Amino acid sequence: MARVGARFRRPDSAGRPERPALWRTLQHRSGTRRRPLTAEEPVVRGTLQRTFAALAAIGLASMSPRMAAAQGGSSGASAAAANEGYSFFEIVFSGGPIGITIMVVLILSSVAAVALAIEQWLAIRRDKLIPPKLSDEVRSLLAAGQLATAQSKCGQHENFLAFILSRGLAEADGGWDAVEKAMEEAATEQSARLMRRVEYLSVIASIAPMLGLLGTVVGMVMAFKQVAETQGAARPAELAEGIYTALVTTVAGLMIAIPSLAAFAMLRNRVDELVAEAIYAAEHATLPLKRFVRQRGRASRPASESPPSAAPTAGAPVPPPPPVGRTPA
């Protein structure tokens, strides 16, 4: 399907589509432009640093059971043979009350992230936000001078473009500046409404690794507590079992955060693209109204406000100054 308003873009010197004046004003009023969420964000960067530090410490701690197994310890071999029979749910729910609570929260977060991503992917679509024929129909009605019919036409639709056009056409009596301002405010309001639910994916992507790391830290605390209670008599195999059980929450948190972050980035880019196309389509539809309002303003301008007559040209004769000491007749 051809993108609505794509043919009204004017390429700049670099060959890229030029943003319309309404879009540039909207970006200026918003204060900041959105930028892609990367690993340089403070929350994500701090989470990754803590995760890698914990994994390095756990890797060093797990070297002792491997060395014991290499020396032929029968207890380590039997424990490894027993661990091979553990199922996923046994590992997940073997972390005690705190680990089970964290895993339940992570599972619920994953379900919410999947449902939210699917819902927004189906809701943020071009044919639902920008109907293909609405812009051309409103433009034809405005070109014929049927402003009331155009307003009624926009009122029959409940979508992004119709909302912007309805706000703009309602301010037609106030001049083109009022129309343009109303459309800017409507576009800002609607884009914020679209992004409000998409932002939850970013929240889930930020919280899930932290919850997973919390479960891992709690598991490490419990493992070393066991060492302290037994005064160092705990077997390395027992420590390794507690450590890899605690790591399950970190793995689960990362498995939730990565897809959620990807879905958030894709949906955010889709919203930005559709908002730009809606503004192009709105400017295209209201172009006849813009011309009519400006012509009406020039026609209603009083004669006293007419522009001054042109200055005399260089070739026009200039009268000589009067003689000195004589009064001109």
C-alpha positions in Angstrom: 0.0 0.0 0.0 1.4 3.4 -0.9 2.2 5.6 2.0 -0.2 8.4 2.5 1.5 11.7 1.9 4.7 10.2 0.6 4.3 12.1 -2.7 4.2 15.4 -1.0 7.8 15.1 0.4 10.4 17.3 -1.1 13.9 15.9 -1.2 16.7 18.0 0.2 20.2 18.3 -1.2 21.2 14.9 0.3 18.2 13.2 -1.3 16.3 12.7 2.0 12.7 13.8 2.4 12.4 17.2 3.9 10.4 17.6 7.1 7.4 19.9 6.7 7.2 23.2 8.6 4.5 21.7 10.9 6.7 18.8 11.8 9.8 21.0 12.4 7.7 23.2 14.7 6.3 20.2 16.5 9.9 18.8 17.1 11.0 22.2 18.3 8.1 22.5 20.8 8.7 19.0 22.1 12.2 20.1 23.3 14.2 17.0 22.5 14.2 14.5 19.8 13.9 10.8 20.5 17.1 8.8 20.1 17.5 5.0 20.0 17.9 3.3 23.4 21.4 1.8 23.4 23.7 0.1 25.9 25.0 3.5 26.9 21.9 4.3 28.9 22.8 4.5 32.6 20.3 1.9 33.8 21.1 -0.7 31.1 24.9 0.0 31.3 24.9 -0.4 35.1 22.9 -3.6 34.9 25.2 -5.1 32.4 28.3 -4.2 34.5 26.8 -5.7 37.6 25.7 -8.8 35.7 29.2 -9.4 34.2 30.9 -8.9 37.5 28.6 -11.4 39.2 29.1 -13.9 36.4 32.9 -13.5 36.7 32.8 -14.1 40.5 30.5 -17.1 40.0 32.8 -18.6 37.3 35.8 -18.4 39.7 33.8 -19.9 42.5 32.7 -22.8 40.3 36.3 -23.8 39.4 36.8 -25.7 42.7 34.1 -28.3 42.1 35.4 -28.9 38.6 38.9 -29.5 40.0 37.5 -31.8 42.6 35.6 -33.8 39.9 38.8 -34.0 37.8 40.6 -35.6 40.8 38.1 -38.4 40.7 35.9 -37.5 43.6 33.1 -40.0 43.7 30.7 -37.5 45.5 31.1 -35.0 42.7 30.4 -37.5 40.0 27.3 -38.8 41.7 26.0 -35.3 42.2 26.6 -34.5 38.6 24.8 -37.6 37.6 21.9 -36.7 39.8 21.7 -33.1 38.5 21.4 -34.4 34.9 17.9 -35.6 35.7 16.7 -32.2 36.9 13.8 -30.7 34.9 13.4 -27.0 34.1 10.7 -26.5 36.6 12.7 -28.2 39.3 15.6 -25.9 38.8 13.3 -22.8 38.6 11.4 -23.6 41.8 14.4 -24.8 43.8 15.6 -21.3 44.7 13.5 -21.0 47.9 10.7 -18.6 48.7 12.6 -15.5 47.4 13.8 -17.2 44.2 10.3 -18.6 43.5 8.7 -15.1 44.1 11.2 -13.5 41.7 10.6 -16.2 39.0 6.9 -15.7 39.3 7.3 -12.0 38.8 9.5 -12.6 35.8 7.1 -15.0 34.2 4.2 -12.5 34.7 6.4 -9.8 33.2 7.2 -11.9 30.1 3.5 -12.6 29.6 2.7 -8.9 29.9 5.5 -8.0 27.5 4.3 -10.5 24.8 0.7 -9.4 25.1 1.6 -5.7 25.0 3.9 -6.1 22.0 1.3 -8.0 20.0 -1.5 -5.6 20.9 0.5 -2.5 19.9 1.8 -4.1 16.8 -1.8 -4.7 15.6 -3.0 -1.2 16.8 -0.2 0.9 15.4 -0.8 0.3 11.7 -0.9 2.7 8.7 -4.3 1.8 7.5 -5.8 2.3 10.9 -4.1 5.6 11.8 -4.0 7.2 8.3 -6.9 6.0 6.1 -5.8 6.0 2.4 -8.6 8.1 1.0 -9.4 10.5 3.8 -6.8 13.1 2.9 -7.8 13.3 -0.7 -11.5 13.5 0.2 -11.1 16.3 2.6 -8.9 18.2 0.1 -11.6 17.9 -2.6 -14.3 19.2 -0.2 -12.2 22.1 0.9 -11.3 23.0 -2.7 -15.1 23.1 -3.4 -15.6 25.4 -0.4 -17.5 22.8 1.6 -15.9 23.3 5.0 -18.9 22.0 7.0 -19.0 18.8 4.9 -15.3 18.3 5.4 -15.7 18.7 9.2 -18.5 16.1 9.2 -16.4 13.8 7.1 -13.6 13.9 9.6 -16.0 13.4 12.5 -17.1 10.1 10.9 -13.6 8.6 11.4 -11.8 7.8 14.7 -8.1 7.8 13.8 -5.0 9.8 14.0 -5.4 11.8 10.8 -9.1 12.6 11.4 -8.4 13.9 14.8 -5.7 16.3 13.5 -7.9 17.5 10.7 -10.9 18.0 13.0 -8.9 20.1 15.4 -7.5 22.2 12.5 -10.8 22.8 10.6 -12.6 23.8 13.8 -10.2 26.8 14.0 -10.7 27.9 10.4 -12.4 31.2 11.4 -9.3 32.3 13.3 -7.0 32.3 10.3 -4.3 29.9 9.1 -2.1 30.4 12.1 -4.9 29.2 14.4 -5.4 26.2 12.2 -1.7 25.3 12.1 -1.4 25.7 15.9 -4.5 23.4 16.5 -3.0 20.7 14.3 0.3 20.9 16.1 -1.3 20.5 19.5 -3.5 17.6 18.2 -0.4 15.8 16.7 1.5 16.2 20.0 -1.4 14.9 22.0 -2.0 11.9 19.7 1.6 10.9 19.5 1.9 11.0 23.3 -1.2 8.8 23.6 0.3 6.2 21.2 3.7 6.1 23.0 2.1 5.9 26.5 1.5 2.1 26.2 4.6 1.4 24.2 6.7 2.8 27.1 5.7 -0.1 29.3 7.9 -2.3 27.1 10.9 -0.2 28.0 10.0 -0.4 31.7 9.8 -4.2 31.5 13.1 -4.4 29.6 14.8 -2.3 32.3 13.4 -4.1 35.4 13.7 -7.7 34.2 17.5 -7.9 34.3 17.5 -6.2 37.7 15.0 -8.7 39.1 17.1 -11.6 37.7 20.3 -10.2 39.2 18.5 -9.8 42.5 17.6 -13.5 42.5 21.2 -14.4 41.7 22.6 -12.2 44.5 20.2 -13.7 46.9 21.2 -17.2 45.9 24.9 -16.3 46.3 24.2 -15.0 49.8 22.5 -18.2 50.7 25.3 -20.3 49.3 28.0 -18.5 51.3 25.8 -18.5 54.3 25.8 -22.3 54.2 29.6 -22.2 54.1 29.7 -20.0 57.1 27.3 -22.2 59.1 29.3 -25.3 58.4 32.6 -23.5 59.1 33.9 -24.4 55.6 32.8 -28.0 55.7 30.3 -27.6 52.9 31.2 -29.6 49.8 32.0 -27.8 46.5 29.2 -29.7 44.8 26.6 -28.3 47.2 27.9 -24.8 46.6 27.8 -25.3 42.8 24.3 -26.5 43.0 23.2 -23.4 44.8 25.1 -21.1 42.5 23.7 -22.5 39.2 20.2 -22.5 40.7 20.6 -18.8 41.5 21.8 -18.0 38.0 18.5 -19.2 36.5 16.8 -15.9 37.5 19.5 -13.8 35.7 19.1 -15.9 32.6 15.3 -15.5 32.8 15.6 -11.7 33.2 17.9 -11.4 30.2 15.6 -13.6 28.1 12.7 -11.2 28.9 14.7 -7.9 28.6 16.2 -8.5 25.1 13.0 -9.2 23.2 11.2 -6.4 25.1 13.8 -3.9 24.2 13.8 -4.9 20.5 10.0 -4.7 20.4 10.1 -1.2 22.1 12.6 0.1 19.5 10.5 -1.2 16.6 7.2 0.2 17.9 8.7 3.5 18.7 10.2 3.9 15.2 6.9 2.9 13.7 5.1 5.6 15.8 7.6 8.3 14.7 7.2 7.3 11.0 3.4 7.3 11.1 3.2 10.6 13.0 5.4 12.2 10.2 3.2 10.7 7.5 0.0 11.9 9.2 1.4 15.5 9.4 2.3 15.4 5.7 -1.3 14.1 4.9 -2.9 16.8 7.1 -0.9 19.6 5.3 -1.8 18.2 2.0 -5.5 18.0 2.9 -5.7 21.6 4.3 -3.8 23.3 1.4 -7.0 24.7 -0.3 -8.1 26.0 3.1 -4.7 27.7 3.5 -5.0 29.5 0.2 -8.6 30.5 0.8 -7.9 32.0 4.2 -5.0 34.0 2.9 -7.0 35.3 -0.1 -9.8 36.3 2.2 -7.4 38.1 4.5 -5.9 40.1 1.6 -9.4 40.9 0.3 -10.7 42.1 3.7 -7.6 44.3 4.3 -8.7 48.0 4.5 -7.3 50.6 2.1 -5.4 52.3 4.9 -3.4 49.2 5.4 -2.4 48.9 1.7 1.3 48.8 1.0 2.9 52.2 0.3 3.5 53.2 -3.3 6.8 52.3 -4.8 9.7 54.7 -4.6 10.6 56.7 -7.7 12.9 55.0 -10.0 16.4 56.1 -10.7 15.5 57.5 -14.2 12.7 59.8 -12.9 13.6 63.5 -13.0 14.3 65.1 -9.7 13.3 68.8 -9.2 16.2 71.1 -8.5 16.5 72.7 -5.1 15.3 76.3 -4.7 17.9 79.1 -5.0 19.6 80.1 -1.8 18.1 83.3 -0.2 15.0 83.2 -2.3 11.6 82.0 -1.2 10.0 79.6 -3.7 6.8 80.9 -5.2 
